[in-house]
Amino acid sequence: MMGPDWQKKHRLETERLLLRPFTMNDVADLFVLGSLPELIRYTGNRAFASLEAAASFMQDQPLNDYQIYGYGRLACIHKATGKLIGFSGLKYLAEINEAELGYRLLPAFWKQGLATEAAKAVLPYAKSQLGLSRIVSLIHPDNEASKNVVKRLGFNWEKNISFSLITDNHVEQFAITL
């Protein structure tokens, strides 16, 4: 299922980004994305303790999601530098039985419109390639930057919900019909 044809089918391109499925070669970059306090403060995730922990997460999350659901978060490659600078894409959340749009970029790439640019490629892919008709985004109430991204994309606030990863607060559920 995850051979070259599958990889190619799930590859998206924008003006400044290439979005592609993660591979085990991305573990060191994933470690950074899952360890910087400013990147995980609203996610409920604990910082990775080691590269081994990041490798285990890679197997258990994105790679496993690709196998089970046929989609998952995609690595964001900055075309100008060729570097993996974050992720964007969908994750199936069994807890709420919804596909969720998420994104995370290294701080050096904040406030450049890249999260919005990546998501603008993900939404038509979700509809045409994956056959999804609805996407949600769960956002910590203090994460104004993330709320601004989904609002620019046309998501609307639906409700506050409890979500197991966020133990200190509710999350705001935004949604869009594709």
BADRENSE-739099 format. One record per residue: residue in one letter; x, y, z of N, C-alpha, C in turn. Coordinates in steps of 0.001 Angstrom, whole numbers. Atoms other than C-alpha are relative to their C-alpha. Last residue first. Example, Ala and Ser with C-alpha at 12.3 -4.5 7.8 and 13.67 -1.06 7.14 Angstrom:
// residues 2
+------+---------+---------+---------+---------+----------+---------+---------+---------+---------+
! rest !  n_east ! n_north !    n_up ! ca_east ! ca_north !   ca_up !  c_east ! c_north !    c_up !
+------+---------+---------+---------+---------+----------+---------+---------+---------+---------+
!    s !    -820 !   -1190 !     -60 !   13670 !    -1060 !    7140 !    -770 !    1090 !     730 !
!    a !     890 !   -1190 !       0 !   12300 !    -4500 !    7800 !     900 !    1200 !       0 !
+------+---------+---------+---------+---------+----------+---------+---------+---------+---------+
END
This chain:
// residues 178
+------+---------+---------+---------+---------+----------+---------+---------+---------+---------+
! rest !  n_east ! n_north !    n_up ! ca_east ! ca_north !   ca_up !  c_east ! c_north !    c_up !
+------+---------+---------+---------+---------+----------+---------+---------+---------+---------+
!    l !    -734 !     -93 !    1270 !  -15998 !    20154 !    1589 !    -936 !    -150 !   -1188 !
!    t !     577 !     972 !     928 !  -17912 !    20939 !    4757 !     678 !     206 !   -1338 !
!    i !     314 !    -475 !    1352 !  -15744 !    22764 !    7278 !    -609 !   -1161 !    -764 !
!    a !     281 !     968 !    1050 !  -15361 !    22356 !   11018 !    -270 !     701 !   -1325 !
!    f !     375 !    -705 !    1213 !  -14007 !    24066 !   14137 !    -243 !   -1048 !   -1073 !
!    q !     137 !     762 !    1239 !  -13923 !    22339 !   17498 !    -512 !     914 !   -1099 !
!    e !    1039 !    -556 !     869 !  -12610 !    24404 !   20379 !     -11 !    -820 !   -1287 !
!    v !    -506 !    -461 !    1287 !  -10700 !    22404 !   22944 !   -1179 !     553 !    -781 !
!    h !     743 !     546 !    1136 !  -11538 !    22091 !   26623 !     769 !     374 !   -1274 !
!    n !    1001 !    -886 !     577 !   -8869 !    22788 !   29203 !    -850 !    -780 !    -996 !
!    d !     132 !   -1230 !    -778 !   -6018 !    21417 !   31308 !   -1157 !     885 !    -465 !
!    t !     580 !     272 !   -1318 !   -6238 !    17799 !   30147 !    -246 !    1269 !     805 !
!    i !     -18 !   -1303 !    -670 !   -5747 !    18303 !   26426 !    -696 !    -161 !    1354 !
!    l !   -1367 !    -529 !     -31 !   -4813 !    14913 !   24971 !     109 !    1311 !     770 !
!    s !    -895 !     675 !    -944 !   -8137 !    13303 !   25992 !    1422 !     565 !      51 !
!    f !    -809 !     873 !     835 !  -10431 !    15796 !   24290 !    1137 !    -533 !     851 !
!    s !   -1103 !     601 !    -751 !  -13289 !    17582 !   25985 !     735 !    -923 !    -956 !
!    i !      84 !    1417 !    -372 !  -15388 !    19632 !   23610 !    1162 !    -364 !     918 !
!    n !   -1102 !     356 !    -881 !  -16218 !    23271 !   22882 !    -183 !   -1467 !     380 !
!    k !     268 !     244 !   -1418 !  -18518 !    23739 !   19937 !    1310 !    -184 !     754 !
!    e !    1194 !     807 !    -269 !  -18953 !    24468 !   16243 !    -315 !    -110 !    1479 !
!    w !      24 !     537 !   -1360 !  -16556 !    27238 !   15209 !   -1294 !    -768 !     183 !
!    n !     844 !    -710 !    -953 !  -16553 !    27668 !   11444 !      73 !    -687 !    1361 !
!    f !     542 !     801 !   -1099 !  -13851 !    26646 !    8983 !    -852 !     897 !     893 !
!    g !    1449 !     155 !      91 !  -13489 !    28810 !    5879 !    -616 !    -921 !    1042 !
!    l !     324 !    1120 !     887 !   -9741 !    28504 !    5316 !   -1495 !    -235 !    -150 !
!    r !    -356 !    -409 !    1378 !   -9054 !    31941 !    6793 !    -372 !   -1074 !   -1013 !
!    k !    1013 !    -982 !     415 !  -10978 !    30799 !    9909 !     282 !     499 !   -1420 !
!    v !    1207 !     716 !     437 !   -8782 !    27706 !   10107 !   -1111 !     964 !    -415 !
!    v !    -231 !     802 !    1203 !   -5578 !    29772 !   10086 !   -1308 !    -653 !    -452 !
!    n !     -14 !    -897 !    1159 !   -6872 !    32385 !   12554 !     207 !    -768 !   -1294 !
!    k !    1392 !    -349 !     298 !   -7755 !    29656 !   15056 !     -67 !     906 !   -1224 !
!    s !     603 !    1157 !     658 !   -4185 !    28380 !   14810 !   -1463 !     266 !    -343 !
!    a !    -591 !     116 !    1339 !   -2744 !    31816 !   15552 !    -641 !   -1162 !    -762 !
!    e !     633 !    -943 !     929 !   -5177 !    32310 !   18461 !     542 !    -129 !   -1420 !
!    n !    -801 !      12 !    1217 !   -4029 !    29215 !   20334 !    -655 !     857 !   -1092 !
!    d !   -1001 !   -1070 !     -38 !   -5437 !    30012 !   23781 !     802 !     128 !   -1293 !
!    p !     610 !   -1340 !      26 !   -8654 !    28003 !   23246 !    1003 !    1159 !      23 !
!    h !     -37 !    -494 !   -1374 !   -6687 !    24860 !   22292 !    -523 !    1439 !       5 !
!    i !    -986 !   -1025 !    -317 !   -7727 !    23909 !   18775 !    -136 !     413 !    1459 !
!    l !     123 !    -182 !   -1440 !   -9467 !    20859 !   17362 !    1124 !     915 !     455 !
!    s !   -1282 !    -386 !    -573 !   -9832 !    21087 !   13582 !    -246 !     278 !    1472 !
!    v !      15 !    -811 !   -1214 !  -12627 !    19312 !   11790 !    1419 !     430 !     326 !
!    i !   -1265 !     -13 !    -732 !  -12992 !    18068 !    8226 !    -192 !     866 !    1239 !
!    r !     -39 !    -862 !   -1181 !  -16157 !    17118 !    6367 !    1352 !    -176 !     685 !
!    s !     918 !   -1115 !     221 !  -16906 !    15608 !    2956 !       8 !     995 !    1158 !
!    l !     541 !    -550 !   -1256 !  -14039 !    13140 !    2690 !    -907 !    1188 !    -308 !
!    g !    1457 !      97 !     -44 !  -13599 !    11219 !    -559 !    -617 !     501 !    1293 !
!    l !     406 !     824 !   -1137 !   -9873 !    10663 !      18 !   -1512 !    -150 !     127 !
!    q !    -775 !    1243 !    -118 !   -8459 !    11814 !   -3320 !    -543 !    -927 !    1083 !
!    s !    -128 !     729 !    1269 !  -11023 !    14455 !   -4338 !     719 !   -1338 !     137 !
!    k !    1260 !     240 !     700 !  -12298 !    15734 !    -978 !     205 !    -911 !   -1216 !
!    a !     896 !     747 !    -898 !   -9244 !    15400 !    1220 !   -1298 !    -358 !    -715 !
!    y !    -497 !    1379 !     -21 !   -6996 !    16500 !   -1668 !    -919 !    -872 !     863 !
!    p !     492 !     623 !    1243 !   -9153 !    19642 !   -2045 !     458 !   -1456 !    -132 !
!    l !    1465 !      95 !      48 !   -8563 !    20367 !    1681 !    -532 !    -570 !   -1316 !
!    v !     524 !    1203 !    -663 !   -4852 !    19492 !    1855 !   -1511 !    -130 !    -189 !
!    a !    -247 !    1148 !     873 !   -3634 !    22051 !    -687 !    -637 !   -1263 !     571 !
!    k !     761 !    -233 !    1238 !   -5251 !    24983 !    1120 !     245 !   -1102 !   -1020 !
!    a !    1369 !     479 !    -208 !   -3892 !    23471 !    4338 !    -862 !     213 !   -1242 !
!    a !      -5 !    1465 !     -35 !    -313 !    23920 !    3136 !   -1424 !    -538 !     101 !
!    e !    -350 !     474 !    1337 !    -861 !    27556 !    2159 !     -30 !   -1532 !     -59 !
!    t !    1181 !    -189 !     842 !   -2633 !    28310 !    5442 !     250 !    -549 !   -1400 !
!    a !    1000 !     956 !    -512 !     229 !    26821 !    7457 !   -1269 !      86 !    -846 !
!    l !    -305 !    1357 !     459 !    2715 !    28675 !    5211 !    -995 !   -1044 !     508 !
!    g !    1117 !     554 !     747 !    1179 !    32134 !    5605 !     202 !   -1440 !    -448 !
!    q !    -315 !    -143 !    1424 !    4511 !    33688 !    6594 !   -1119 !    -562 !    -872 !
!    k !     437 !   -1316 !     485 !    3712 !    34330 !   10263 !     419 !     277 !   -1441 !
!    w !    1293 !    -536 !    -419 !    5656 !    31288 !   11487 !    -245 !    1353 !    -668 !
!    f !     888 !     -47 !    1160 !    8531 !    29784 !    9487 !   -1410 !     464 !     368 !
!    a !    -608 !    -869 !    1019 !   11352 !    30425 !   11984 !    -912 !     176 !   -1209 !
!    p !     248 !   -1426 !    -254 !    9037 !    28950 !   14645 !     593 !     951 !   -1042 !
!    l !   -1068 !    -552 !    -823 !    9142 !    25460 !   13062 !    -199 !    1506 !     158 !
!    l !   -1172 !    -479 !     725 !    5775 !    24548 !   11630 !    1046 !     499 !     983 !
!    r !   -1022 !    -450 !    -936 !    2881 !    22482 !   12963 !    1216 !     378 !    -818 !
!    y !   -1206 !    -552 !     596 !    -332 !    21649 !   11197 !     921 !     443 !    1115 !
!    g !    -978 !    -525 !    -938 !   -3567 !    19814 !   11863 !    1212 !     500 !    -748 !
!    l !   -1088 !    -736 !     620 !   -6731 !    19038 !    9960 !     910 !     512 !    1110 !
!    e !    -391 !   -1314 !    -505 !   -8853 !    16444 !   11729 !    1150 !     572 !    -810 !
!    a !   -1313 !    -309 !     575 !  -10779 !    13540 !   10233 !     341 !    1423 !     413 !
!    e !    -115 !   -1082 !     990 !  -13658 !    12668 !   12564 !    1427 !      28 !    -552 !
!    n !     409 !     551 !    1297 !  -14823 !     9757 !   14721 !     -36 !    1072 !   -1091 !
!    i !    1163 !    -787 !     432 !  -14498 !    11781 !   17967 !    -530 !    -451 !   -1363 !
!    e !     705 !    -499 !   -1174 !  -12120 !     9506 !   19889 !   -1259 !     788 !    -371 !
!    a !    1016 !     985 !    -385 !  -11162 !     7745 !   16655 !    -849 !     493 !    1160 !
!    l !      85 !      25 !   -1462 !   -9339 !    10850 !   15468 !   -1141 !    -918 !     402 !
!    y !    1267 !     508 !    -470 !   -8321 !    10323 !   11832 !      50 !     -81 !    1517 !
!    k !    -164 !    1135 !    -900 !   -5392 !    12570 !   11060 !   -1398 !    -439 !     403 !
!    l !    1143 !     573 !    -695 !   -5228 !    15007 !    8196 !     421 !   -1143 !     904 !
!    g !     772 !    1103 !     534 !   -2549 !    17259 !    6882 !   -1027 !    -526 !     966 !
!    s !    1369 !    -427 !     196 !     263 !    19522 !    7788 !    -753 !   -1225 !    -476 !
!    f !     958 !     924 !     600 !    3772 !    18970 !    8995 !   -1337 !     684 !    -153 !
!    g !    1217 !     209 !    -775 !    6847 !    20960 !    9821 !    -849 !   -1086 !    -608 !
!    i !     232 !   -1105 !    -938 !   10030 !    22447 !    8396 !   -1255 !    -181 !     839 !
!    l !    1280 !     320 !    -615 !   11546 !    19516 !    6495 !    -226 !    1030 !    1107 !
!    k !      59 !     481 !   -1382 !   14378 !    21184 !    4610 !   -1425 !    -333 !     420 !
!    g !      14 !    1452 !      24 !   14819 !    21491 !     832 !    -136 !    -639 !    1372 !
!    t !   -1129 !     556 !    -750 !   15814 !    25120 !    1367 !     105 !   -1520 !     -98 !
!    a !   -1183 !    -851 !     141 !   13666 !    27034 !   -1132 !    1229 !    -596 !     677 !
!    k !    -654 !     146 !    1303 !   11153 !    24192 !   -1448 !    1304 !     787 !     -97 !
!    h !    -142 !   -1363 !     506 !   10329 !    24060 !    2264 !     809 !     -66 !   -1292 !
!    i !   -1357 !    -287 !     451 !    9328 !    20436 !    2853 !       3 !    1401 !    -607 !
!    c !     -74 !   -1226 !     801 !    6178 !    19889 !    4874 !    1466 !     295 !    -304 !
!    a !   -1184 !    -815 !    -242 !    5824 !    16286 !    6085 !     -29 !    1201 !    -932 !
!    l !   -1011 !     -23 !    1052 !    2286 !    14981 !    5768 !    1153 !     913 !     392 !
!    r !    -731 !   -1256 !     115 !    -104 !    13988 !    8563 !    1103 !    -140 !   -1049 !
!    g !    -560 !    -440 !   -1276 !   -2162 !    10909 !    7839 !     700 !    1331 !    -209 !
!    y !    -481 !   -1381 !     -65 !   -3939 !     9063 !    5058 !     533 !     284 !    1392 !
!    g !    -339 !    -432 !    1349 !   -4961 !     5580 !    3930 !     429 !    1458 !     -75 !
!    y !    1010 !    -921 !     523 !   -6789 !     4907 !    7197 !     266 !     460 !   -1427 !
!    i !    1370 !     286 !    -434 !   -4975 !     1833 !    8555 !   -1039 !     846 !    -736 !
!    q !     386 !    1405 !     227 !   -1653 !     1817 !    6703 !   -1478 !    -232 !     293 !
!    y !       9 !     230 !    1442 !   -1233 !     5601 !    6452 !    -502 !   -1406 !    -308 !
!    d !    1194 !    -645 !     569 !   -2277 !     5964 !   10098 !     -82 !    -227 !   -1507 !
!    n !    1132 !     874 !    -310 !     389 !     3421 !   11136 !   -1300 !     577 !    -581 !
!    l !    -155 !    1182 !     854 !    3073 !     5452 !    9385 !   -1140 !    -991 !     214 !
!    p !     217 !    -208 !    1440 !    1785 !     8713 !   10868 !     112 !   -1267 !    -843 !
!    q !     927 !   -1044 !     441 !    1206 !     7508 !   14439 !     -26 !     127 !   -1519 !
!    d !    1339 !     126 !    -597 !    2665 !     4314 !   15878 !   -1008 !    1000 !    -538 !
!    q !     607 !    1282 !     348 !    5730 !     4044 !   13599 !   -1465 !     -53 !     441 !
!    m !     111 !      21 !    1459 !    6613 !     7747 !   13813 !    -696 !   -1292 !    -446 !
!    f !    1158 !    -822 !     349 !    5880 !     7707 !   17562 !    -232 !     -35 !   -1509 !
!    s !    1156 !     787 !    -408 !    8363 !     4850 !   18008 !   -1296 !     733 !    -349 !
!    a !     125 !    1097 !     971 !   10956 !     6751 !   16002 !   -1211 !    -866 !     323 !
!    a !     529 !    -582 !    1237 !   10354 !     9880 !   18113 !    -194 !   -1081 !   -1064 !
!    a !    1406 !    -316 !    -271 !   10804 !     7838 !   21295 !    -657 !     601 !   -1240 !
!    e !     720 !    1280 !       1 !   14022 !     6361 !   19878 !   -1488 !     231 !     246 !
!    l !     264 !     323 !    1400 !   15241 !     9880 !   19071 !    -771 !   -1312 !    -104 !
!    s !   -1148 !     510 !     753 !   14879 !    10616 !   22758 !    -391 !    -177 !   -1467 !
!    a !   -1152 !     161 !    -892 !   12645 !    12070 !   25479 !    1259 !    -398 !    -762 !
!    f !    -680 !    1276 !     188 !   10065 !    13386 !   23008 !    1229 !     -45 !     903 !
!    a !   -1188 !     -40 !     851 !    8292 !    16381 !   24501 !     598 !   -1400 !    -117 !
!    r !   -1234 !    -152 !    -777 !    4905 !    15580 !   25995 !    1163 !      16 !    -975 !
!    n !   -1080 !     976 !     152 !    1864 !    16165 !   23802 !    1129 !     306 !     979 !
!    g !     189 !    1055 !    -982 !   -1175 !    18113 !   25044 !    1064 !   -1075 !    -102 !
!    t !     390 !    1286 !     578 !   -1091 !    20094 !   21823 !    -355 !   -1079 !    1009 !
!    y !    1461 !      78 !     113 !   -1103 !    23735 !   22945 !    -500 !   -1388 !    -408 !
!    r !     679 !    -557 !   -1179 !    2467 !    23951 !   24302 !   -1515 !    -105 !     -62 !
!    i !     907 !     986 !    -595 !    3840 !    21531 !   21682 !    -829 !     572 !    1150 !
!    l !     766 !     749 !     992 !    5563 !    23862 !   19243 !   -1025 !    -936 !     619 !
!    e !     923 !    -912 !     670 !    6747 !    26510 !   21726 !    -852 !    -717 !   -1055 !
!    p !    1146 !    -386 !    -845 !    8214 !    23756 !   23926 !   -1010 !     899 !    -705 !
!    l !     -86 !   -1432 !    -309 !   10383 !    22352 !   21106 !   -1230 !     434 !     797 !
!    s !    -781 !    -288 !   -1196 !   10373 !    18559 !   21401 !      51 !    1479 !     377 !
!    g !     680 !     500 !   -1181 !    7865 !    17102 !   18963 !     728 !     292 !    1292 !
!    l !    1394 !    -466 !      24 !    8890 !    19120 !   15917 !    -769 !    -430 !    1244 !
!    v !     -15 !   -1451 !    -246 !   12572 !    18531 !   16804 !   -1434 !     533 !      71 !
!    f !    -455 !    -200 !   -1373 !   12071 !    14757 !   17096 !     -23 !    1487 !     355 !
!    l !    1182 !     181 !    -843 !   10085 !    14794 !   13849 !     350 !     201 !    1468 !
!    d !     816 !   -1216 !     150 !   13143 !    16232 !   12115 !   -1260 !     -84 !     853 !
!    a !    -729 !   -1093 !    -670 !   15359 !    13451 !   13500 !    -788 !    1312 !     -94 !
!    v !     100 !      87 !   -1465 !   12736 !    10821 !   12579 !     707 !    1160 !     692 !
!    d !     390 !   -1299 !    -551 !   12362 !    11921 !    8939 !       5 !      34 !    1535 !
!    n !   -1128 !    -925 !     172 !   14276 !     8994 !    7393 !    -277 !    1366 !     620 !
!    m !    -888 !     147 !   -1163 !   11574 !     6733 !    8899 !    1242 !     879 !    -126 !
!    t !    -717 !    1278 !      47 !    9258 !     8113 !    6242 !     873 !     -77 !    1252 !
!    f !   -1191 !     197 !    -812 !    6613 !    10855 !    6362 !     623 !   -1356 !    -295 !
!    p !      80 !     876 !   -1163 !    4157 !    11239 !    3505 !    1346 !     -77 !     736 !
!    r !    -157 !    1404 !     355 !    4692 !    14253 !    1276 !    -132 !    -853 !    1248 !
!    l !     546 !     814 !   -1086 !    3882 !    17934 !    1251 !      59 !   -1445 !    -450 !
!    l !     306 !    1345 !     471 !    6105 !    20084 !    -973 !    -497 !    -753 !    1232 !
!    l !    -120 !    1226 !    -777 !    5997 !    23735 !     -71 !    -241 !   -1251 !    -838 !
!    r !   -1224 !      28 !    -814 !    6542 !    27227 !   -1474 !     273 !   -1323 !     704 !
!    e !   -1034 !    -889 !     522 !    4098 !    27520 !   -4385 !    1316 !    -167 !     756 !
!    t !     474 !   -1381 !       7 !    2134 !    24493 !   -3281 !    1131 !     855 !    -570 !
!    e !    -961 !   -1064 !     225 !    2653 !    20801 !   -3922 !    -703 !    1346 !      21 !
!    l !     655 !   -1248 !     375 !     941 !    17697 !   -2683 !    1056 !    1075 !    -162 !
!    r !    -986 !   -1076 !      50 !    2206 !    14114 !   -2533 !    -710 !    1247 !    -514 !
!    h !     211 !    -790 !   -1215 !    -303 !    11469 !   -1499 !    1034 !    1114 !     135 !
!    k !    1411 !    -394 !     -73 !    -618 !     9865 !   -4939 !    -262 !     942 !    1169 !
!    k !     235 !   -1032 !    1007 !    3178 !     9819 !   -5294 !   -1433 !     537 !      72 !
!    q !    -724 !   -1214 !    -401 !    3704 !     7934 !   -2022 !    -309 !    1148 !    -963 !
!    w !     742 !    -561 !   -1132 !    1020 !     5393 !   -2982 !     639 !    1311 !     451 !
!    d !    1249 !    -542 !     538 !    2659 !     4854 !   -6371 !    -830 !     644 !    1106 !
!    p !    -213 !   -1259 !     720 !    6107 !     4510 !   -4778 !   -1284 !     624 !    -557 !
!    g !   -1079 !      -6 !     979 !    4977 !     1839 !   -2316 !      93 !    1345 !    -701 !
!    m !    -787 !   -1217 !    -141 !    2817 !     2450 !     742 !    1203 !      30 !    -932 !
!    m !     815 !   -1205 !       0 !       0 !        0 !       0 !     855 !    1264 !       0 !
+------+---------+---------+---------+---------+----------+---------+---------+---------+---------+
END
